[in-house]
Amino acid sequence: MRRWIAATFSAALISPGSAAAQETAADRWNLAELYASVEAWQADAGKLTAQLTEFARCKGHLGDSAARLRQCLDLRADMTKRLYRLSMYSGEQLAQDTGVPESMELDQKGDLLGNKLEQATSFVSPELLRIGAARIKTFMSEEPGLRIHAFPIDRILRKAPHTLDGSGEALVAKFGNMNGTGQSVYGILTNADMPWPKLKLTSGEDVDLDQSAYTKYREAANRDDRKRVLDSFFGTFKTFERSLGLMLYSQLKQDAVYSAVRKYPDSITRIFDENRMPVAVVDTLIAQTNANLPTLHRYFRLRAKMLGLKEMAYYDIYPPLVKGDYKFALAQGRQLVLDAMVPLGNDYVQPFASGLNSRWMDTYPRPRKQSGAHMAGYAHDVHPYVLMNYNDDYESVTTLAHEWGHAMHSHLANRAQPFVTANYATFVAEIASTFNEALLLDHMLKVAKTDDERVFYLGSALENLRGTFFRQAMFAEFERKIHAAVDAGEPLTGDQLSKNYCELLKRYHGVAEGVMTIDEAYCVEWAYIPHFYSPFYVYQYATSIAASSLFAERVVKREPGALDRYLNLLRAGGSNYPYDLVKAAGVDLATAAPYESLVARMKDIMDKIEEIVDKKR
């Protein structure tokens, strides 16, 4: 993710299948609603360049008057809005085909424009700090149009101890051209250049085992196939372990340098301070997750029992608990998701349906298309865009619900908020996506026709809780450890990263307790996770699913005011600090309560599965 743009990516990767053959123009997004052509993009980029020249005249004059301050802040907002639209177009052009050199060049031009904007506006924070809170408050009373900038200004004023003088901020901004190099190289290597292995399954099928294929075939019914899939896939990453380690190490060093420059004690404090997030949130998450590992181990034992395994291995995590060829063509998947959203009312469902029918989404997998799924909603005056790799399976349906949760969040926030307060934090974003998944499960259990089908959906929900809560918390603990090491000046090689990850992987999965066996070769899995290049990002999946579980429960039960509080949270966008927004809506993620509630939900699902299984005996 670009550092100045809050795009939202899902945790899941969607695998390719025959559905791509059905693709029509209606299944591709219409990027022309952003720009009709590359030439139109270039013309708008020229306008941004001209605005940068105009904005330079604001330097030294923000305190001249309330009117001048408003004029300059409005111009900065318009420039930023233009950059977001430019970057969204160039980024999605590249995402739809990562192998097109012209798209890569355009995306790089967007990056360069972003850095120019950052350099051109670097004087704003130091200058506002010199003007001071008292005078700015007077300006606010004199000029009502300044009030939309009140929260962004507060974000600047409260970070006075970590803001450099004008020349210092300008120097830091210049170094922005070097930011994200490790992430960029990682993305191209793992999406376009890595030589993926070819594998012949026991069925005789030949598979090119890239990232998307891995997510499909790790669920193979044949256990030997599953082992060979993981052996081959992670064997490929192992081959590049040294290089991938250097890429991630470069990101960690970058974070450590910026933290020191801005006078923070460590990287996590700096990154969390951006949104005034209490570090207690992630520490509580890690503590609660470790305290509840017996529940995760119970799930693994249940899984082993239902799969008929005497000893469970790491490659047995992904196959569904109930065998069945459950297929969901796109039209059916879309309708199921829309029907599941009915508790949110027409103000949510109607624009959702309209977006699905208006080419907001690039739907099916193609060669060189970016793997996984994501939503980009930061073009304030257009609409959100969703990238999918839909595969006609239930995971694709849940990912559709997930990504459109993000899309509707952006739609509601962009309509309710001016640009300067519309862009919400990930901490809130993942609540919107996992909330939709909770509603989808509730709906699927209602429409299921057999006990086997119910167990299939319940099992999918259990796996989602494992992947979104326990797995992401494990990632957060890994990040906590490796960032702390680099902050302390310690080196980290790919081999050392694998050893650090291995300890956590085995502890979370109960190796010492005899719950599971894990091959040492799989400890390179950290290299498969792109989210580590967005520091302290993944913990928000875990906190969000804990919060969304409570929100969804209250909405489905029709608790008085629950729906309004939830939709108002979405409409609030980035108008306040995310922890405060969620707490005001009724959930405090620095306490044990939401995590205890989520674990209780997981236990309840296992109780339901065991009840059905026992009934069949």
Secondary structure, DSSP 8 states (H G I E B T S, - for coil): --TT---EE-S------GGGGG--GGGS--GGGT-SSHHHHHHHHHHHHHHHHHHGGGTT-TTS-HHHHHHHHHHHHHHHHHHHHHHHHHHHHHHH-TT-HHHHHHHHHHHHHHHHHHHHTTTHHHHHHHH-HHHHHHHHHH-GGGGGGHHHHHHHHTTGGG---HHHHHHHHHGGGGTTHHHHHHHHIIIIIS---EEE-TTS-EEE--HHHHHHHTT-SSHHHHHHHHHHHHHHHHHTHHHHHHHHHHHHHHHHHHHHHTT-SSHHHHHHHTTT--THHHHHHHHHHHHTHHHHHHHHHHHHHHHT-SS-BGGGSSS-SS-------HHHHHHHHHHHTGGG-HHHHHHHHHHHTTT-EE-S--TTS-SS-EEE---TTS--EEE----SSHHHHHHHHHHHHHHHHHHHHHHHS-GGGT---HHHHHHHHHHHHHHHHHHHHHH--SHHHHHHHHHHHHHHHIIIIIHHHHHHHHHHHHHHHHHTT----HHHHHHHHHHHHHHHTTTTTTS-B--GGGGGGGGG-GGGGSTT-THHHHHHHHHHHHHHHHHHTT-TTHHHHHHHHHHTTTSS-HHHHHHHTT--TTSSHHHHHHHHHHHHHHHHHHHHHHHH-
